[in-house]
Amino acid sequence: MVELVMKRLLRMCGRSRHNGYTLWEQKHKPMLRLLEELKRRGVDLGGLRTLEIFGRDGLDHTTTYAREVKSLEVWEINPKWHSDLVKNLPDASIRIVDSYEELGRSKSKFEFIVVDNAIGDLGAHCDHFDLFPDSIFKVTSDESLLVLNIIPRIHSKTLKHFPDLLDTKYLAARKSFYAADDPMNIPVDQIVGAYRSFIEKNNYRLVWSHHQNRSGAGVDYLALKIKKN
C-alpha cells in the first residue's frame, strides 16, 4: 500500500530530480521509511483512527500517510490553512482549533497520533513540551502510537534552519523537559527515557520506540508504541 501511495503522489507531483531523487521523494522519504518500519513491526495502519495535532497545510508529511489509515482528523489553529487542508486531505475531518485547548475538550480517542510541531520557542509554547506530562494522554486509546519531532543535537545545520534555538528560554525548557545536563546535545536514550516517564505516570507502558532521521537539520522522528496497564 505504501508503494501504491508513493506512485500516485509521484504522478501528482511530477518527477523533477535533484541529486538522484524526485523533489517529492526528498520531502516525503522520511515518512515513507517510517511507514515501512511500522509495517515491519506489525502495525496495521488501516485499522488506526489518526490525529494530526498541528496540521498546517497537510503537505509536510500528512498526505503521505492519509490514505493508509482508517480515519484522519487534523487540528490546525490558523484558519488561513483551512482551504489548503480541505484540498490536500479531502477525506479528513479538518478542525480549526487551538490544539492545546482541544485536548482538554475532545472526547475522541485515537490509535495513531502525529505531533509535527513548529520548532523552538513559540511564545506560549516550546516545541510540543506542553502536550506533556498528561494532556496528550486524554486522546490516546488503550493502545496508541505516538510520532513526535525530536532534536537530539543542536548543530550548525540546525541553527541555519532554526537560529532561535540558542535562545536561553528555549534551552532552559529543553534542559528541564528532558532532565538534560547539556540541552545542546541530548542522547536519544535519555530523550526516550523522559517520554517513558510521562507514559508510565499516565498508567501506560512503553512497548517499543523507534528513532529515525527526518532531516539534515537535526529534526528527527520518534515513534512510541504505548499500551494501557
N, C-alpha and C positions, 0 to 999 in steps of 0.2 A: 504493500500500500504506500509506503514511504517513497519508493521508486516511482510509482504512478503519480503521486503528488508532485514530485520533482520534475517529471516530464511535462506535466500540464503547466506548471509555473514557468518552466523554461520557454515553452511556446508563447506564453503570455508576455514574458519579459524580454524576449529576444536572446540572441546568442553572441552579443559582442564580447570579445575576450580580452583579458588583461592578465599577463603572467600565466597564461595557460588555462585560466578559469573564466567562465562567463561571469559577468557582473553579478548576476543573481546568485550563482554558486558561491562567490566570495562572501556575500552578505548572509546567506542562509545555510551555508555548510555547517556551521557550529550546531544549529538546532537540528539539522538532519542527522548529524552524528549523534546527538543526544537521543533523538527518537530511536535510532538503531540500537543504542545501548540499552534504552528502556525495554525495547522489544527483546533483546538478548536476555534481559533479566526477568522476562516473563510478564511484563506489564502489558495488559490489553487496553490500549488507548481507546478502542471503540466502545468500551464499557464505562468510560470515565466522564462524569459531569465536571466541566472545566471552568475555571475562573481565571481571567487575566486581570490582575488588580490595577495595573497602570497601563491603559491601552494605547494612548496617543493615537496614531492613525492606523495601527494594526500591522504596519509593514515591516517593522523591525524583525519580528520572528513569528508573530501570531498567525499570519496567513500560512506559514509553513506547516503548522500542526492542526489548523482549524478543521480540515476535512477528515482528520484522523480520529477525532474524539466524538463521544456520544452527543454532547451538547456543549455550547460555549457561551458564557456570559462575560462581557467586557465592561469594566468600570473605567471611566475617564473623567477627570474633574473639569477639563477645559471644553466648553461647548463648541469651540471652533473645529474640533476634530470629529464632531458627530457625523457630518455628511461623508467624510472620508471613511470612517469606521463602517457606516452602513454600506458604502460602495465596496470596500475591500473585504468585508466579512458579512455577506448578505444573509447568512444563515444563523448569525449570532444574535444574542439579545444584548443590545447596546444600552448602557445606562450612564448618564452624565451625572456623576455623584462625586462627593469627596470620599475617597476610598476608606480613609481612616474612620470617618463618621459612619459610613455604611457598614463597616464591620460590627459596629455596635447595634445596628438596627436589623440587619439581614437575618432571616430565618432559614435561609437556604444552606445546604451542605454540599461540599464539592470534594471529589476524589483526586483532582488534579488542580493545583493552584500555582500559577506562574506569577512571579514578582519581578517585573522588569522596571525597576525604579530608576528615576534620574539619579545621577551620581553627584555626591557632595552635600554640602550644607545648603538646604533649600529654604532656609529661614525658619519655618515651623518644624521642619523635619530634617534629619540627616540620613541619607540613603533610605533603607527600609527599617531602621532600628526601632521605630515606634510601632511597628507591627508586633513587636515582642515587648514584654515577655508572654502576653496572653491573647492579644487582640485577634491574631490570625487564626487561633485555635477555635474561635467562635463559629467558623465556617468550615472546619475540617470534618470529615466523616470518620467512621470507626477506623478506616484505613485510608490514608491520603498520601499523595506525592507532592512535595513542595519543590519548586525550582526557583532558586534565588540568584541574584547577582552578588558576587563577592569580589573583593580586590585583595588578594593575599599580600602583594607587594606594590608599593607606590614607587615607580621608577621614572626615568626620563620620558619614556613614551607615554606613560600615564599622565604625567604633568603637561605634556604637549597638548593632550586632548582635554584634560581637566586641571588647569593650573590652580584652581581654588582649593585643591586638596591639601595644600600646605597651610591652609587656614588653621589657626590654633584651636578654634572651637571644634572644627571637624576632626582634627587629630585627637583631641581630648575625647570626643564622642566614640571614635574607633577604639581608643585605648580602654575606655570604660566598658563598652559593649562586649568586646572580645576578651577582656581581662588581660590585655597585652602589655608587655614591657616596652616594646617598640612599635608604635602604631604605624610606622612606615613599612614594616616587614613582619607579617604575622603568619606563622606556619599554618598550612591548611588543616592539619590535625587539630590545632588549637581553635581554629575557626569552627570546625565541626564540633569540637567539644563544647563550645559556647552554645551552639544550637541544640546539642543534645541535652544540655542543662535545662533550657527553656522547654524542650519537648517533654522531658521527664517531670518537670514541675506542673505540667498540664495533663498528667495522667496518661501520657503516651510513652512508647518506647521507640527508639530509632532502630529500624530493621536493617537498613543499609544506607550508605551515602555514596555519591559519585561526583568527583570533581573533574571538570573539563574546561580546557581553554576555550574562550569565546572570541577574544580579540587580541591583537598585538599591543593594545593599550593597557593590558593587565586586568580587564574586567572578565571574569570567568563565570561559568555556570556551576552551581552546587545543587545537586538533586538529593533530596532527603525523603526516604520512604519511612512513614511513621504508622504505628498501629496502636490503637487504644488498649490500655491494660485491662 
